[in-house]
Structure formats: structure tokens, C-alpha cells
Amino acid sequence: MATFLYKLGRLSFRRRRYVALLWVLLLGGIGFASSAAPAPPADSFSMPGTESQKAFDLLDEKFPAASAEGATARVVIRAPHSETLTDRDGRADVDRLVTALGAGPQVASVADPFKANAVSKDGTTAYASVAYKVPGTELTDAAHDALTKAVDAARADGLTVETGGDAVEAEQEMGGSAEMVGIAVSAVVLVITFGSLIAAGMPLLTAIIGVGIGVSGIAALGSTLNLSGTTSTLAMMIGLAVGIDYALFIVSRYRTELAEGREGEEAAGRAVGTAGSAVVFAGLTVIVALAGLSVVNIPMLTKMGLAAAATVAIAVVIALTMIPALLGFAGRRALRRKDRKAPAAAPAEARPNLGTRWSRFVLRRPLSVLVVAVLGLGAIAVPAASLELGLPDEGSSAPDSTQRKAYDMLSESFGAGFNGPLMVTVDGSGAAAAAKTVGTSLSKVEGVAAVTPAQVNEAGDTAILTVVPTTGPSDHATEELVRTIRADAGAWSADTSAEILVTGQTAMTIDFSQTLDDALVPYLLLVVGLAFLLLMLVFRSVLVPLKAALGFLLSVAAALGAVVAVFQWGWLADIVGVDQPGPIMSMMPIFMIGVVFGLAMDYEVFLVTRMREAYVHGARPGEAVVTGFRHGGRVVGAAAVIMISVFSGFIMENDDMIKMMGFGLAVAVLFDAFVVRMAIVPAVMALLGRAAWWLPKWLDRLLPNVDVEGEKLHRDLDGPAPAEDERELEPARG
């Protein structure tokens, strides 16, 4: 592989105009195709195999009037101070509001509070439920505007009116400062790392082009492959991250080759042949992690993972071809200004760089560094044992949002359960009588506050009961209530000869969390297992991949522990700005594993590949570790700082869920890059010595030799390396 990539790098360097033009034309062509393509479909959420999804499908088929998947809005109304809604003036104001809500576009029905028994006992608060014909993602601007106009008119009458539900248009606060801060910090770090604006600009340029092609391709194929507009979210995040990293690694190696006295074309070829080999296998591990999201069996996550994997593949190819092409245009201007006129073979630095000094420190005290690092991360990981998964509800929205105000008003006047009602479906002949029997049984279940009368479809074979819990949608007691009802439903079904299913937004959330929780261990085994095999192929070692996998698991556990401590337990909540501690978002662990695994393997492959390369070319084990850090420590540190800065920017957002994602990803990269890769890896390598590169002979014969460290390439170009039996076994201190 190294020889092939060496030739590819030289070819791209020589034919730089054609290569650059090809990528620009590809970006323009796919961009044009995406602009001309039909609008992508709206987001559709489904969880095949769950009871909630089965009930939704049943209602779509037999009870279309129920609009089971249609958007809903809860309009909460409160009378002015010392007044009630039940007096004549208050009732007239509510009637006008209900009429205005019903006149809006795409509205299926509006439940009058006075007819639906939706007025509090003291008469001060009521709520009107608005059902729409289409899901929230398909609501038009006219529908949103009509809802807003009706609410504003009621407020003008003196009422306090707040709205919740998925029909309410959320305030968009993303897409501004967080991304700009991340890009600005990335640019600064790259300039500091390279000391050259030209070299710093290359990773940003190629990453943006790669992400542009990937996202445009998703948009162009959206209607054909049923990819919604949010499918590109993960692709954009991970594509930008790895795109910068991969280009950074190759540019850094090119500068090293120039400093050793090689001409531009030869330097580009060797950079792509060596660092490029590491990029290929790092990219493969990321693709494995993202494609592995398919095991969760949630179509939305599967599409997001595969789309992001395709974007990573583009990032790999563009780094291997366009970077050497851009280096051909830049030449020696990729170096610092003071180094451009230096002799071809510059003398070695009088003072070792930080990576060299740090690696030598670890090699002198490997056991102490290892114990401190492992115990530190282990202590931070302890809270992860208390992890509780859930999905955000409107109770976790910003305190000044209308959704949070509506949530609080309902909880105060009706009870917390009104914010998360359950929908129980009864399917079978004589559904009306069966539903009456089931309703009586439901009212006796502990934790049920109220059961509404059944709604029966025209055919009389399906009925819907709304069950109001005594606890809120994110409360653990509500989850237990759903399990209790489902457990009792078997006996009720036998008594009524009807199928009884529990669904609704709250039940769907519970099923979603359970599905992700059940998939977490299989996903980890798949991702870590396949990555172990890839890394064993790369490093021709059993212990190095094992160390990489265990280190990754330790860093993820520590990151989850930090997230639980802050967002679930409330530690440092005021500093981070967490409004209300609660369950951890269900997608958080798997999402963190997918993103951080990719970045972690990038750092592992780049650092250890340089060690392996030095080792197979004659260096003793300790010397190989120092070589890896001398050439790779600065670059890996810069890549990690860039990613930490990008993710940390989201901690400044008002939404707790966005804060959680930003905080979790930032601390995960921090732990993995600077504790696992920078401390644990060299400590373990020092303790293992030559044993780190041990591979059973029978396994060595089975594995194909991909030559990722460029041994054959260097042998062809520079002559054979010293035989392995001529090396001395070096003591741990290096």
C-alpha cells in the first residue's frame, strides 16, 4: 500500500493542476446537482420492532382520523391575576382563541378546553390541544404563523398564553457563534503549529471541500434514497473533524521530508506513502464505527451513520490527492519563512521539542505515569455507573422559552403527568366495549391520574384511550408505569379478545432509550472488535491494538462519568450553565462512541505508526517511542486542541442538550488525546519493550502485509533496514 500511495502522491504533485481542477469541478457539479434536486423528504422517525411503532402503524392504518403521527400543539391559557377563565369574559376570550386556532392551515382539530374537561379546578388555567394533519417537520410557515397570530391576539386580550408540543417552531440559536469560534480557533492553532499561513490553510480548505462534496451529495440523493435534511448533521461534524486531521498529518510529514533534504515531489510522495497509509487505516476505523450504527436498527441513525461514513471516505481520498497537489503549488512555502532558505539538510535542533522531552519523561517513569493516568480516568468514570438514559422533554428547555413556560404552567395546575400522556390502543372486534373494560382496569393502576373516554374509529374495531400519569414524562416512575401497563395488557387482552398496545410520545421515548441501551454493548463489541482486527493488520501486533481499544474504552467511560456528574447529578451545573439536571440524552453514548472513536484511532494510528516505522528501520523500542512523539506529538496535540475548541463552543448555547453534546465530546477528546494517547500509550510501550510488537508466527503468516509503515517503500528507496535480531533489547527507561 505504501508504494502505491507513494506513486499516487508523486502523480498528484506533478499533475497538480488537473487534480485541483478535478476536485473543484466535482464540488461544483455535485453542488449544482443538489440545488437542482427535489427537496429532501421530511424527517421520519421509526423504530421497527418496538411496541410504540407497532401501535403507530396500527393507528395509521385503522384510525387515520387520530393523526397519530401528526403534529400537536398544547396552548396553555391562564387568566389574569384574581380572575378566572370560567367567568363570562374569560370564557369569551378562550372561545375566540379556539376559533382562531381551528382556522389555521393544516389543522385537523382543536379540543375546546371547556368541552374536553381541560380546565383546572380553580378555573384559572386551561389548555387547548391542537392536532395537525401532518408531522411537525411538514408544517408550513403559514401554519406556524397562524398559531403565533392566534396566541398573540389572546395575549392582547389580557390572557397569559404559552405553547408547547412539536408543532411549535423552536427558536434556532445554532449556526452562529459556536461554529465561528471553532473555525477561528482551528485557524489559529494551525498557524501556530505550522508557522505558515499557506500550510495552515491547506487542511481547512480541503476539509471544507470534502464536507461540501459530502453534504451536497446527501442533498442531491435525498429524494432518491429518502435522506432527510438532518441526515447530513453527523456527516458535517465528523467530516470536518477528520478532514482537518488527515490533511494535517500529511502536510506535517511533507514538511519533515523537506527538512531532511528531499525535493518537493519526492517529499510529497513519501508523505503520502507513509502518513497517507496511516490516514487510510485511520479512515477505515472511522468508517467501521459510523457504519456500525446500523446495528441499532433505527433507520434514522443508520442513514446518518452511512452518510457520515461516505463523507469520511471522501475526506480520505481528498487528503491523499488534493493535499499533494496543493503542496505542489506551495513548494517550500509550506515551511516557516525562516526555514525556506535553509540548507537542504538542516542540522538537528539543538533543543529537543516538547514531544521529545515529554516522551523521555514518561520513559523514565512509565509505571508511575500509567498508574496515575488510569486511576485518574477511573475515578472520573465512576459516575457513569449511575447513567440514566432518556430524551429531552420541554421541561429541559430554556427557562425563558414558551415551551418551558407552558410545561411549568401545566404541571402547576394539572399535575406533571399532563405533559406526557400515554396512548393505549385497543384493536379487535367490539373495540368500544373492550376499551371500556380496559379503561376501568387502567384507572385502578397505581400511577395513573386519569383515563379519558375511548375514541372509536368508524369501523368499530380500534379504540384509543388517553392515560395521564401522576408523574412527568422523564420521571423514572412513568417508565415503570409503562412497563406495568404492558405487563398487565396480556391479561386484559385475554379477557377482551383484543390486542392492547401502549404508545404516544412518552412511550416512544422510553422505547427509544431502551433500544439504544440494548444496542450499546453490541455496538461497542462490533466497533472495537473490527477496529482491533484493522489495527492488528496495521501494526503487526496483538498488544498494541489491545492497548488502543482498552484506552479508548477508558476515555469514553471517563467522559460519560463527567457528563453524568454535571448533567444528571448537577455538579458544577451553575458553572456550565445547566438549567435542570436530568437523564442523559439517549443518543449521547452511541453518538460519543462513534465520533470520539474515529478521532481516537486517528491519534493512535498516527502516533504509533511513526513508532512502528522507526522500529522496523532499526530503532530500539524506547527510541521508537521518542521518534513517534518527536514527529507526531505536536501534530496530534494540535488536532486535539482544534476538536476540543470546536466542541467546547457548543457549551455556550442555551439548550441543555446542545451543552451536553458539546461538553461530552470535548472532555472525551481531552481525555483520549492528552491522557490516553500522550501518557498511557508511551508508558505501556515502555513497559512492554519489544514485546509490544509481538505477533504469533502463525498469525503473521495469515495476515496480509499492507506495509502501512512503508518498510518496503524505504527499502526500495533507501536500502534495507537493520535486521531485527541485530537490535538490542532496550530497558524500559528508553
Disulfide bonds with the S-S distance in Angstrom:
none
